[in-house]
Amino acid sequence: MTATPPDPDPARTPGLEPGGGVAPGETPPDSGQTSGLSHPQPMPSRRGPVVTLVAVLLVTLLALAFVVAQVMGWTNLFEGY
């Protein structure tokens, strides 16, 4: 069995001029919808973004602590020992 084409037949479509053009003020006919998902998509895991956020926050806090220690001079406490 052959599927029907998604576009309407131009010979039976009202509002079309000879040659297939559309008269001013007319709305062209709509084509059939042939795309879409065949199966529902699975929900993505939330673990990846949470782990990434925690890692970025940890690195940011460690960098901030290092900068504060440098400014306060705490990294030079054990140079004499």
Residue pairs with C-beta under 8 A, 6 or more apart in sequence:
6 31
6 32
6 33
6 34
7 29
7 31
7 32
8 29
10 16
10 20
13 29
15 22
15 23
15 26
15 27
15 28
15 29
16 22
16 23
16 29
17 23
22 28
69 75
